[in-house]
Amino acid sequence: MYDQQVRTDGRQASLGHAGTEHTIVQSGQLDVEVDGHLTRLGPGDYIAFDASIPHGYAAPEGPVRSVLLLQYRTPRPRQDDDESAANAPH
């Protein structure tokens, strides 16, 4: 979880990374671009998206504060791992 701050006319860009990104705007107007699609958010607005897609944040009308949460999935064990564990000596 991050206290995300974007300065006036500032831009934060990412080519993509693992996980799901969740953002809730606390103050200001936040432009969120995901895979070329732009959405403007205001205080109390929420967005979530697959963070592996190129995305970015901008503050066109003044500073923005938001809460950013990165959610990562726990890899599921492969079926053969489950069988190996069940057949292991105890």
C-alpha positions as CSV (number, residue, x, y, z in Angstrom):
1,M,0.0,0.0,0.0
2,Y,1.4,3.4,-1.0
3,D,0.6,7.0,-0.3
4,Q,0.7,8.1,-3.9
5,Q,1.4,11.8,-4.6
6,V,1.4,13.2,-8.1
7,R,2.6,16.8,-8.5
8,T,0.9,19.4,-10.7
9,D,1.6,18.5,-14.4
10,G,3.5,15.5,-13.1
11,R,3.3,12.1,-14.7
12,Q,4.1,8.6,-13.4
13,A,4.4,6.0,-16.1
14,S,4.9,2.2,-16.1
15,L,5.5,-0.2,-19.0
16,G,3.7,-2.8,-16.8
17,H,4.5,-5.1,-13.9
18,A,3.0,-8.0,-12.0
19,G,-0.2,-7.8,-10.1
20,T,-3.4,-5.8,-10.0
21,E,-3.3,-2.1,-9.2
22,H,-6.0,-0.4,-7.1
23,T,-6.2,3.4,-6.7
24,I,-8.5,5.5,-4.6
25,V,-8.2,9.3,-5.0
26,Q,-8.2,11.3,-1.8
27,S,-7.8,14.8,-3.2
28,G,-7.4,16.4,-6.6
29,Q,-8.1,15.2,-10.1
30,L,-6.1,12.2,-11.3
31,D,-5.9,11.1,-14.9
32,V,-5.3,7.4,-15.2
33,E,-4.3,6.0,-18.6
34,V,-4.4,2.2,-19.1
35,D,-3.5,0.7,-22.4
36,G,-4.2,4.1,-24.2
37,H,-7.6,4.6,-22.5
38,L,-7.8,7.7,-20.3
39,T,-10.1,8.1,-17.2
40,R,-10.3,11.1,-14.9
41,L,-10.9,10.4,-11.3
42,G,-11.8,12.8,-8.4
43,P,-11.9,12.4,-4.6
44,G,-13.5,9.1,-3.6
45,D,-13.2,7.6,-7.1
46,Y,-11.7,4.1,-7.5
47,I,-10.1,2.2,-10.3
48,A,-8.5,-1.2,-10.6
49,F,-6.7,-2.8,-13.5
50,D,-4.2,-5.5,-14.6
51,A,-0.9,-3.8,-13.8
52,S,0.9,-5.9,-16.5
53,I,-0.7,-3.5,-19.1
54,P,1.2,-0.2,-19.7
55,H,-0.3,2.5,-17.6
56,G,0.3,6.0,-16.1
57,Y,-0.9,8.7,-13.8
58,A,-1.0,12.4,-14.3
59,A,-2.2,15.5,-12.3
60,P,-3.3,18.0,-14.9
61,E,-5.1,20.4,-12.5
62,G,-3.0,20.5,-9.4
63,P,-1.4,18.1,-6.9
64,V,-3.1,14.7,-6.3
65,R,-3.1,12.4,-3.3
66,S,-4.3,8.8,-3.6
67,V,-3.9,5.4,-2.0
68,L,-2.4,2.9,-4.3
69,L,-2.5,-0.8,-3.5
70,L,-0.7,-3.5,-5.4
71,Q,-2.3,-6.9,-5.2
72,Y,-0.2,-9.9,-6.0
73,R,-1.6,-13.4,-6.5
74,T,-0.1,-16.3,-4.7
75,P,1.0,-19.0,-7.1
76,R,-1.1,-22.1,-6.8
77,P,0.9,-25.3,-6.3
78,R,1.0,-27.6,-9.3
79,Q,-1.0,-30.8,-8.9
80,D,2.1,-33.0,-9.0
81,D,3.5,-30.9,-6.1
82,D,0.3,-31.8,-4.1
83,E,0.7,-35.5,-5.0
84,S,4.4,-35.5,-4.0
85,A,3.6,-33.9,-0.6
86,A,0.8,-36.5,0.0
87,N,3.2,-39.4,-0.9
88,A,6.1,-38.1,1.1
89,P,7.2,-40.2,4.2
90,H,6.0,-38.8,7.5
